[in-house]
Structure formats: structure tokens, C-alpha cells
Amino acid sequence: MRKAILAVILLLSFCFSTCAAAEALSKVEFSTNSITLDANSNEFSVDILLEKDELFNGALFGLGLEDGLEIKSIEYSDTIEDKTLNKVQIYKKNGIHYFGFYTSENKFSGNIDICTVHFQYTGSAAVSITMEEASITTYVSAHDAAETPFNPNSEVTVQRKNSGEEQEEEEPTGGSGHSSGTAVTTQTQPVNGTISATPQISNGKATVKLDNAAINKAFAQAKSDENGMKTIEIDVKSSGNAKEFSTEIPAQIFSAGEKDKLIKINMPTAAVRLPVNMIPKDQLGNAKNVEINVSGVDVSQLPAEVKETIGNHPVIEINIALDGNRIEWSNEEAPVSISIPYTPTAEELKSPDNIIVYYVDGKGELHAVPSGRYDAATGTVTFSVTHFSQYGVAYAVKSFDDIQGSWAKKEIEALAVRGIINGTSEKTYSPDAKIIRADFTKLLVGVLNKTAKSEAGFNDIALSDYYYQAVNTAKALGLATGTGQNQFNPKGQITRQDMMVLMDRALSISGKTLTKKADLSTYADAEGVAAYAKDSVAELVAAGIIQGSNGKLRPQDNLTRAEAARVLYLIYKLLY
């Protein structure tokens, strides 16, 4: 009881003052800075968001309301609301409206959606809500508690949209090319983790601004998939002839660096899946907003060689900006998935594996994106990237003279055109030649499209070896463990069972862990499978990746380059 009384005294003391040290420890703000109501609307809601790393037991907020505004109710979030919560009911003192909560123990911390404040607005002129004061209370002992007062200086502008008013704003000024005003976005409340948003159009640019409250509610609704990942979707409605789409998301959504959350933005020109841990903390800094910008590219303005390769296929540019300032983003640990709507020609549909994606670097040169492929089910070309640039769809062909009669011709060409595999010369692939351990590992790492650095490489691989980086990456990923005594035996021929072990590990690393196991006793040479390889072989057979040959697994046989292409192609299909 004494704890509760002490907390009440502290919360109601109203000893608010600006304190730079306190502000460094805590942050409180509204979920949005702009509300636009229809002419006949009288009610709206705003969330209060709080960030504090240390545990605390209560908080008090003081809001300044201009004429025509009234607080109707306070709805605390599930994070705050429980049976032990004591609420400070709304009251007014010196023109400021106060409310808050406390408990008898320190139990709150982190980034918290504190509550939803429901307002009524009966005026017509633009008004504002200002968070004049805020205080966080931390229980210390039965006789002591600490209060952290500070001035949050957060404001929400409330205005009405006149009847017949178009959603159009003045062309932004300044060098960044981004509006510094308060763009109007009509967004629905999340339904099953999806938010529908109608953008604001200005000079061919469609802008959507989202708030913390809607995004957090969407994540609360979303269900985790089999890998524990939650995905919410932002559906940006069609916007006439808009050539550029900008989606602005509060930086706070990205600041936590959560690895199990994705935001998928569906735009007419592309769909983008963003991991919320994509921006390194040191790069995000103190930014307030993150803007994802996607625009169509005029192919006629690209270098001649690029135009010749791309033809009339679509090209997009994607970039990211923090508070209107464009940054160079790259993160190998958090790839972004992109899908571009595309309808292949009748000729292209005969060989859909030849539909690929290139990115255009700063020198205007083309580079194949290994993951790029046409997805007939969605009518899109999809690919995964770890940096932003210009990306174009293309139809390309790559073949070799000595594979025209090969049973693996399709697979070899599909991987070669993406730069995943190379020939033994410009015109030959040597499909029947045995493949060495280093070369297969290099090809497998190419399919995975991952990079990593090992602190120490294998003793029998030199920095000058062409496969050094790939094998080093494989070691860092846990894909290649070597043959003992930190040796890899890079030039030794790889057996089929060792190939299967590597592929099983590769799938697990990519989140495609195989769980079903086949009965290997139906194969005549099942007893020849080494103990260390049995689980991997059984899993790959069950998944249909390995089918055997004439009733045999041939585990001790050395892998040919044609067989390597076949299994790598199957892995590619599973991953992408």
C-alpha cells in the first residue's frame, strides 16, 4: 500500500522541467504529426509512444488542446493494461489535461505503444494538440522513488479536408526533392495485418505516410509463419499516372532491429518486402522517418549497351532516404525482396528460365542478379537484393557448344545466364568432367547468394586462389567444415554423398530445413552411404532433390559437372 501511495504522490507532483539528461534516457511522442478529417467527421484517435531502456513503474502525460478539441477517453494498450494497473483519470490544471498510470513495481521498458487517446473535434479551423509535459516514475524502495521529468515537445496538427478538395500539394522545394510538409494519407485501420492506403499525388509522385500506431496494430494482428516471421502488408492504391511511389515509415519501427518482422509494400510498379532490421543502427541514427522510394526508369536515358540488353522490359530504381536525405544502403544480413509485375511474350514463355534481372551500377554496367526469376503464379519477376540500385527485367540466353545433347542442358543454361556457374571456356562447359570440391562449393555459395567472412581460412587454400572467397564464405556460414586439421582438400573430387551433405546444410542455412526422411533400403547400394551422410541423403531423397540412378544412390561416385548443375538448379528453385 505504501508503494502505491508513494507512486501517486510522485505522479501528481507535476514537478515538470526540461532536463537534457532525462531526455537522453527517454523519449515520448505521438504516433503521427498530422490528422486530416473529412468535413463531417468529429472523432479521431492518436497513440502515445514511449521509449525507455530502464524499467519503470508509471508515467504521467500533460496535453495542451486548442479550442474545439476534447479528450473523450483513454484506451491503454495490452502491454500496459493488466489487473495491477492504477489509472490517473483525466483532469485539467492550468489549461493542461493530465492523465497517466502506475503500478507498485517496475515492470515496463523498451519501445511501448502506451495508449490510444480518443478525441472529439467540433471546430473547422486547423488546431493542434501539444504534449506539453511528461514524467516517468521508477520505484526505488518502499521509501523512495525516482521521477524523470522532461519536455517532449511533440505536436499533432488537426485539420479538415474541404468538400471537393483534391489530395494535391504544392511542389516541394529544396535540394532533397522530398516534401517537408505534412502529406495527407487516407489509411484504413489494419485488418488481418494489412493496411490500405490512398497516396497523395504531386507532380507524378505518389506519397504515403504511415504512423506507428497503425503499423504496431498490424503486427499485433499478423500471425507468425513456420519460421516465426511476422509479415504485415501496406496496400498502396492505384494512383493514375504516378511514376514514383514513396512510402514513409516512422524510423522507430526499424530502430529495434527485430529479425522476425517484415513489412511488404504493394505498389502498382513493384512490391517490396522490408526486414525491419535492414538499417544498421549507426546508419539510422536519430532519424525520425524512413522513406522507401520506387520509381520507373526511362530506358531511353540509359547507356546504349544497357538499352540493347534490356530492350523494352521494365526498369525500376529503388532507394532509401532518412528524413528526406538519400543514403547508400547495403546490408548482407537483411536482404530485401522485390517483385516487378511482368507479362512475358509468347516466345519468352517457351523458356521462362531465361527471364532474369540485372542491376545497373554507378558506371552504367549490367550485373546479373542471381535470384531473379519469373513467377508465373504471381505474374511477377522476383529477386532479392542487399543493396539498392536500378533493376531491369531482361530476356537473356547463355549456352555452350558441348551441352546441346546433354540431359542437363536446361539446368546448365538457367544457372549460366545468371552468372551462378561458368564454363570451362567461353564455348564449353565439359558436362561429363568430374567437379572438384572447391568448384562445387563455389557454385553452391553462388546459388545461396550469401556473403560472410571467416576469421581464419583453411590451411590449404591461399588468398590468391580463385575459390578463396567462396570457400571462406562457406566456412563462415558453417557450410564447409573441411576434412580435418583445418584442411579442405580443395582440388579433390567431391563424392555424391559429400555433395548431399553440403546441400542439406545449405538449405538449413537458408531457412529451408528438411525434416522428412526417406527409407533408403529401397536402393541397392544404400549400405554404401557413410554414417555421417545418411540423414542428409534420406532428407534430400524425401524432398525429391535426389532421385538416384537405376535404383542406386551411387554415394561414393564422384560428381560430374552436369550432375552438379542439376542439383544446384533444384536448390535454386527451392530457395527462390
LUMDOGU-7945 format. One record per residue (C-alpha): x, z, y. Coordinates in pm, whole numbers, plus 32768, in hexadecimal, padded with zeros to 4 digits. Layout:
XZY...
//
This chain:
800080008000811D805780ED81B37EFB80AD80707E4F8110804C7F23824B81B17ED982AF817A7D63827D80407D6A835580F67E1E846D820C7D20846881247BF7845D804F7C73857B816B7CDD865C81777B82870582DE7BB88765831A7A40877A845779B8881A8536788887FD865278D3870D874F77C486BA87D0787C8587867078A684FD862077368530874F76DA846386C277A28340855777358355847F761083BA830A75F783F4824D74BF845F810873FF844B80DB72F9833C809D71EB844380D171BA85B87FA770D685F97E3770D1859C7D4A6FB585FC7BD66FEE85C77ABB6EF585C179CE6F0486E978CE6FD0862679BB70B2856279CC722385BC7A9E72BF84A77C037297842A7D0D736183747E82739F839D7F72744F82AE8079754C831581C57520826182D47628824B8438761E81CB8509775481828610777B8075860478F9806984DE79B47FD283D87A3980C4828A7AEC80AB81BA7A7581D18194799C830480CF798F8447807D7858851480077834867B7F5B76F186E57F0A767A88427DCC75A588517D5C74CF89747BF074BA89DE7B03742688DF7BCA74A187B17B6175BC86CC7BEC764585837AD6764384807B8D76D483537CDC770B82A77D10769D813F7E4F772380A37F05764D7FA27F1D76A27E30808777087E6B8019781B7F5A7EBD787A7EE17EAA798D7DD97DFD7ADB7D9E7F087BA47E547EF47AD77F957E867B8C80D17E0C7AAA81E97E237AE2835D7CD87A5383D37CCA796684FE7CC77A1686507D2279B787B37E137A6688A07E9979E789ED7E06788F89A87EB5786B88567DFF786587067EAF793685FB7E8E794084817F727986835A7FA57A31820D807D7B35815E80B87BD5800981647D167F9E82947C637F0C83827B437F6082FF7A277E8A830878E67F5A842977F87F9F848776887FB783BB7569804C825375DF8050810A754280BA8080768681477F1A762F819D7E22752E821A7D8B757B836D7C3274E183A07BDB748F850B7AAB741E85CD7AD5733D86FC79B272FC87E77A67725889097ABB70EE89587C0970FB8A0F7D55711C89597DB3728989197EC47340885F7EFD7460876E8043751987A880E6761086BD8154770187CB81DD781586EF822F7867858782C3798F84D1833A79C4836B83467B2182D6842D7B9781C083EF7CE1810C852E7DB280FC84BF7F07807B83A17FFE808E841D806181E784A87F1E826D84587DAD829584F97C8F835084467B9F843784C67A458491841A79C885CE8457786D865D83B8775A872C836276328649830875478768822D746A868B810473A687147FE572CC869C7F3E71D287847DCB719887457D1E706487CE7BF16F8A878E7BE86E1C87337AFC6D67881B79E56C9787857A646B37873A7BCC6B9887817CC96ACF86B97DE56B7E86057EF36AE086DA80036B7E87AB80F66B0988B382306A5F883A83386B6D880984596B7788FA85C06BDE88C586D76B5C87E986666BEA8699853D6B028673845F6C278608833F6CBC86CA83786E16875782056E44879581006EE086B380846DC385DB7F256DE685547EF66DD983DD7DA56DF083357DEB6E9F81EC7D016F2680E67D257076803D7DE870537EF87D1F6FFC7DC37DCF702D7C757F1D701E7D247ED56EE17DEC7EB96EC17F677E1C6D8C80037E9E6D36815E7E3D6C3282607F6E6BDD83357F896BAB84A97FE36A43850580CC69E98620817E6899864B8171684784DB81E169A0846C80FB6A8383A2814C6BF583C380CE6D1682F1811E6E80834980D96F86824380D4710082618157721A818B800172A281377F7E7161809B80BE71227FD780D272877F547F66727B7EEA7F9F71317E3A80C171C77D757FE672F27D1E7EE872007C8A7FE371247BD2802671657A648183716A79D181DD705478DE828C7083779083D970AB7848835071B37935834270BD7A58822A70CA7B5C81D26F877C1580E86F677D3E807B6E1B7DD3804A6DA87F3A7F656C787F447FA26BBD808A7E796ADE80CE7E9C696C811C7EFE692F82847EB667C782D87FF26706832780DB68328342823D67D082DD82D5692C82E782556A72825582D56BC782BB82746D08820982D66E4B82B782F06F8481E0834E70E1825D84BB7127820A84567278818083CC71C5804C852D71487FFF85EF727B806E85AB73487F33865E72417E60856B72637D3D85C671847C17846E71827B7683A270DF7C8B836B6F737CEC82AB6ED07E08822C6D717DC281D06CA87EF980F46B7C7EAC810D6A747FBF8095690B7FC081FE688C7FBE829369847EC582646ACC7E0E837C6BCC7E3083B16D027D56847A6E087E1085176F397D6984F5705B7E5D866070B97E1686DC6F627E8587766FCC7FD488A770B17FBF887771EF808989A671B081658917705A81C187B470DC81F7883471EA82E0872B726F83CF8659713283D784E4715D8403846C7014837284DA6F17826E846C6DAF829F84696CB48182845F6B55821584136A1D8149840068C481E583EF675B81788526668981B9851E6525823F85EB646A8137863B635582308710644C82F387EC64A481C8893F63FF817B892D62A480DF89A963167F8888A4642A7F7E878E633A7FE187F462497ED087EB63587DC586B1640D7E3985E762D47E8B8485632A7EF2847C64767E3A842765B67EFB853666877FA2850567E5802E85DE68D480F085C16A4880BD86676B53819086446CC081E386466D72833486586EDF839A85956F2C84D885A06DB9853287156D8D84F5876E6CA883D488676D3382D889326C9A81BD889E6D33808389436D367F2D89116E2C7E1089746DE07CA888BE6F1A7C3287676EBC7CBA87116D4B7C8485E76CB67D3A84FE6BCC7C7C84716A9C7D35836469A57CCB8322685C7D8181DA679F7D3D822F664D7CA6817A652D7BFB826A64587B2B824662E17B1381D8624679CB834061DC798C83C6633B79D082CC63D478DF836F631077C584A963E977F4843D652678AE858A65CF785D862764E2795B8561657F7A77865B666D7B1186AF67287C5287DA67017D39884567DF7E5488EA67507F898A16681780028A96683981658B6766FC813D8A3C662E80D58AAD661C7F6A89C266367E3D89E167367D2688FD67487BF5883C688E7BCC885968DD7A56870569887A3E863E686F7AE4852F67D87A0683D4673E7A1482BB6822799B8194674D792F80B2687C790880CB68D97A7A811567807B09824F68027BB183C767E27BA5845169427B7D85AE69CC7BA686686B0F7BE787676B477CFE884D6C597D7888826BC67ED487A76B027FC687DF699B802F87316849802986A467EF7ED28628669C7E61857666187D2D861964E97C8A860A640E7B56876463E57AC287FD63597984894263B978D889A9633577828AD762DD76AA8B2A61A975DE8B5C626874988A106325748E891E6202748E88D962307318890563AB731587EA649072A68846656E73D1883F645974D8871664ED759687B1664875A5890B65CC7609887F64F87725879A660D77A588BC670277C289B76602784388DC6591796388CC66FC79D98A42672979C68A21682E78B28AF2676677BA8BFA665A77E88C826546770C8DDB652E767A8E08640A77698D32635678698C93627B775A8CAF634E761D8C1D649775A78CB264A774448B76653773A38C11656672488D4A661772C08D6A678C72828D45686973B48E38698174058DD16AE6745E8E346AC775CC8D71698476008C326A0B755F8C496B49762A8C766A7B77668B4269AB77138A726AE076C48AD16B87780D8A6F6A4278BB89156A51781F88ED6BBD788589506B6379EA89E06CBE7A228B226D387AC08BDA6E817A928D406EFA7AAB8DF56FBF79A18EFF70B37A168FE5704078FE8FD96EF6784590456EAB76E191BB6EB5769B91C16D56760A91176CA9773191DE6C4B786891586C2F79CA91B56ABD79C690DB6A6E78958FAA699B78ED8EC96A8A782E8F5B6BCB78C98E3B6C0E79B88D2B6BC578B88DC46C9F77A78E0C6DB278A58C9F6DA4790E8C336DB477A18D076EEC77708C7B6F9578A78B176F4A78368B576FDA76DC8B256E8376458C846E5675B98D346F82751D8E5F6ECD74898F016ED573338FB67023735890E170AE74199055700B755590846EAF74BF8F806D9974DA901F6C82740C8FA16B807509901D6A4A744F8F996AB372FC8E6D69F2727C8D2A6AB672928C586AEF715A8AE26AC471548AA96C3871188B866C9772418AC36B9D731189806C4D72AA8A086DA3730A8A676D21746489136C7E7494885B6DBC742E89246E81752D88E76D757637876F6D8E760C87796F0A7627884C6EF6776387446E0D77F686246EF777A285AE6E28767885FC6F22756885936EA9740E84E76FAC7333845A6EF07206853E6EB270DC851B6DA96FD185526DDD6E5F869E6D2D6E2386826D3A6CAA85D06BE86CAC871B6B446D0D88076AF36BEF893B6B706CA688A66CA86D4989A66D866C9C8AB66CD46D5D8A3C6D676EA88B286E7D6F178A926FD76F4A8AD86FD370C28A136E8F70E988E46ECC700787FB6F5B7111884D6E47720A881F6D35710586D26DC8709086526DE071F686B66C7E725686196BF1711884D66CB0715E84D26C2472C384FC6ABF724186466A9172F387046A6E71AB865A69A87097877369716FA087D868326EEF875B67CC6D9586F769326D48884369C16DBB88B76A866EEC8A256A1D6ECE8A996B5E6F7C8C0C6B236F3B8C0D69B56FA58CAB695C70EF8BBD68F072038BBD678572768B90671973DE8A406679738689C767BE72E48A3F687F7414897167A074F9883E67CD741E8842694A741B88A36960758B877F688075E4869269657525871D6A9275DF86F369D577268585699576D5854B6B03768285EC6B7F77C385576A8478B4
//
